[in-house]
Amino acid sequence: MIRAPSHVVGDKHRPLELEEMLDEPFRNLVDEAATAGWDTAEALNALDALVRNYRITYEIDPPPADDPAVKDSGDSNDFGEFPSAEGLVKAFIHGREKP
């Protein structure tokens, strides 16, 4: 099971913490492939290829969860991010004036 990080982004221990958590599932995956009849080297090569392909895909199109947070202005006339429901109600109540 992967748990939430205990170190903040940028902490030198954070990558090692994740590596330690991924170690067991990774070994289990390689072991399952070997048990099914694949050579360990084949499994490792396949996983390496998957990581390289995933990295390329990530660089081209990162998942939305990795996008920087955008603060909602709350202004219904703001054509940037869609305003919050609270912002829409305030704009409606105040005749669509900026708060």
Helices and strands as residue ranges (DSSP letters): H 14-35, H 40-60, G 64-66, H 85-93
